[in-house]
Amino acid sequence: MPATKAAAKSGKSSKPVKTAKGAKPAPSAHLADNRQAWHQYEILEKIEAGIALTGAEVKSARAHEINLKSAYAGIENGQVLLKNCHIAPYKPANDPNYNPDRPRVLLLNKKEIGWLEAQMDEGGLTLVPLSAYLKKGRIKIELGLGRGKKLFDKRQDLKRRDQNREISRHFRRG
């Protein structure tokens, strides 16, 4: 028999749902996307990198307050830096000296950094952040090693996308 009249009307019992001890609801693993990168660059390789953030930046990023739209990565002094990545200030931190667009260090092995540097120097390639996500509680950045597209390449991609959309519509109608 339900404990309250409201529960009796809805047909639901008022018993609490059992969960694992100390269990929290799973946060969304996907934090941000740079969809424009796929339009502007031909992505040849994908690399996963960690990112060095302050505590307030981590909280802000977990709240999806991260923007990768104009961000890019470069190698300086043997470190990979993410530049122009905007992480909004975390309101409760109230830090007046916080710079939301500061360069942030990406965490990669020396071998990976050396390989990326060689690819960028000899191939004329660019490092572009594609997405930010959570993996085992850590914030990761997916980098793409890409070559800039020319205008006609972009037009061909749009044309191909429209053709595929028309084909899928045709098959859905029957």
C-alpha positions as CSV (number, residue, x, y, z in Angstrom):
1,M,0.0,0.0,0.0
2,P,1.4,3.4,-1.0
3,A,2.5,5.7,1.8
4,T,0.9,8.9,0.5
5,K,-2.4,9.8,-1.3
6,A,-0.4,11.3,-4.2
7,A,1.5,8.1,-4.7
8,A,-1.7,6.1,-4.5
9,K,-3.2,8.2,-7.3
10,S,-0.1,7.9,-9.6
11,G,0.3,4.2,-8.9
12,K,3.9,4.6,-7.8
13,S,5.3,3.6,-4.4
14,S,7.2,6.1,-2.3
15,K,10.1,3.7,-1.6
16,P,13.5,5.2,-2.3
17,V,15.4,3.6,-5.2
18,K,18.5,1.6,-4.0
19,T,21.8,2.6,-5.5
20,A,25.4,1.7,-4.8
21,K,26.9,3.2,-1.7
22,G,28.2,6.7,-2.5
23,A,27.1,6.4,-6.1
24,K,26.6,9.7,-8.0
25,P,24.8,10.1,-11.3
26,A,27.3,9.7,-14.2
27,P,28.3,13.1,-15.7
28,S,28.1,13.6,-19.4
29,A,31.4,12.4,-20.9
30,H,31.2,14.8,-23.8
31,L,32.1,18.4,-22.9
32,A,32.7,20.3,-26.1
33,D,33.1,19.9,-29.9
34,N,34.9,21.8,-32.6
35,R,32.6,21.0,-35.5
36,Q,34.2,23.8,-37.6
37,A,37.5,21.9,-37.6
38,W,36.1,19.1,-39.7
39,H,34.9,21.7,-42.3
40,Q,38.2,23.7,-42.4
41,Y,40.7,20.8,-42.2
42,E,41.2,17.4,-43.7
43,I,41.9,15.4,-40.5
44,L,44.6,12.7,-41.1
45,E,45.4,11.5,-37.6
46,K,43.7,11.8,-34.2
47,I,45.6,12.0,-30.9
48,E,44.3,12.0,-27.3
49,A,46.0,14.3,-24.8
50,G,45.4,15.3,-21.2
51,I,45.2,18.9,-20.3
52,A,46.7,20.8,-17.3
53,L,44.0,22.9,-15.6
54,T,43.4,24.7,-12.3
55,G,40.7,23.4,-10.0
56,A,38.3,26.2,-10.9
57,E,38.9,25.5,-14.6
58,V,38.1,21.8,-14.1
59,K,34.8,22.6,-12.5
60,S,33.9,25.1,-15.2
61,A,34.8,22.6,-17.9
62,R,32.7,19.9,-16.3
63,A,29.8,22.3,-16.4
64,H,30.3,22.4,-20.2
65,E,31.7,26.0,-20.1
66,I,34.5,25.3,-22.6
67,N,34.7,26.6,-26.2
68,L,37.1,25.1,-28.7
69,K,35.9,27.0,-31.8
70,S,38.9,29.3,-32.4
71,A,41.4,27.1,-30.5
72,Y,44.6,25.7,-32.0
73,A,47.6,23.8,-30.6
74,G,51.3,24.4,-31.2
75,I,54.6,23.1,-30.0
76,E,56.9,25.6,-28.0
77,N,60.0,24.6,-26.0
78,G,59.2,20.9,-26.2
79,Q,55.6,21.4,-24.9
80,V,52.3,21.2,-26.7
81,L,50.2,24.3,-25.9
82,L,46.5,24.8,-26.5
83,K,45.8,28.4,-27.4
84,N,42.6,30.4,-27.7
85,C,40.6,27.8,-25.8
86,H,38.0,29.7,-23.8
87,I,37.1,28.2,-20.4
88,A,34.6,30.5,-18.7
89,P,35.4,31.6,-15.2
90,Y,33.9,29.5,-12.5
91,K,31.5,31.8,-10.6
92,P,32.1,30.5,-7.0
93,A,35.9,30.8,-7.4
94,N,35.6,34.6,-7.9
95,D,39.2,35.1,-9.1
96,P,39.7,38.7,-10.4
97,N,43.0,37.8,-12.1
98,Y,41.6,34.8,-14.1
99,N,42.4,34.8,-17.8
100,P,39.9,32.5,-19.6
101,D,42.0,32.4,-22.8
102,R,45.4,31.6,-21.4
103,P,47.6,29.0,-23.1
104,R,47.2,25.6,-21.5
105,V,49.7,22.7,-21.5
106,L,48.6,19.5,-23.2
107,L,50.1,16.3,-21.6
108,L,51.8,14.0,-24.1
109,N,54.8,11.8,-24.1
110,K,58.2,13.1,-25.5
111,K,58.0,10.5,-28.3
112,E,54.5,11.7,-29.3
113,I,55.6,15.4,-29.2
114,G,58.7,14.6,-31.3
115,W,56.5,12.7,-33.9
116,L,54.0,15.6,-34.0
117,E,56.7,18.1,-34.5
118,A,58.2,16.2,-37.3
119,Q,54.8,15.8,-39.0
120,M,54.0,19.5,-38.6
121,D,57.4,20.6,-40.0
122,E,57.7,18.3,-43.0
123,G,54.1,17.9,-44.0
124,G,52.8,21.4,-43.4
125,L,50.1,20.0,-41.0
126,T,48.3,21.8,-38.2
127,L,47.2,20.6,-34.8
128,V,43.5,21.3,-34.1
129,P,41.5,20.4,-31.1
130,L,38.4,18.4,-32.2
131,S,36.7,17.7,-28.9
132,A,36.9,17.7,-25.1
133,Y,35.6,14.9,-23.0
134,L,35.9,13.0,-19.7
135,K,37.7,9.7,-19.5
136,K,37.9,8.0,-16.1
137,G,37.3,11.3,-14.4
138,R,40.0,13.2,-16.3
139,I,39.5,15.8,-18.9
140,K,41.0,14.9,-22.3
141,I,41.4,16.8,-25.5
142,E,41.2,15.0,-28.9
143,L,43.6,16.6,-31.3
144,G,43.5,16.3,-35.0
145,L,46.6,16.5,-37.2
146,G,45.1,18.0,-40.3
147,R,45.8,19.8,-43.6
148,G,43.8,23.0,-44.4
149,K,41.1,22.5,-47.1
150,K,40.9,24.8,-50.1
151,L,37.5,26.4,-51.0
152,F,36.8,23.8,-53.7
153,D,37.4,21.0,-51.2
154,K,34.8,22.5,-48.9
155,R,32.3,22.8,-51.7
156,Q,32.8,19.2,-52.7
157,D,32.2,18.1,-49.2
158,L,29.0,20.1,-49.0
159,K,27.8,18.7,-52.3
160,R,28.6,15.1,-51.2
161,R,26.8,15.7,-47.9
162,D,23.7,17.0,-49.7
163,Q,23.7,14.0,-52.1
164,N,23.9,11.5,-49.2
165,R,21.0,13.4,-47.4
166,E,18.9,13.1,-50.6
167,I,19.6,9.4,-50.9
168,S,18.7,8.7,-47.3
169,R,15.5,10.7,-47.7
170,H,14.6,8.7,-50.8
171,F,15.1,5.4,-49.0
172,R,13.1,6.5,-46.0
173,R,10.1,7.4,-48.1
174,G,10.2,3.9,-49.5
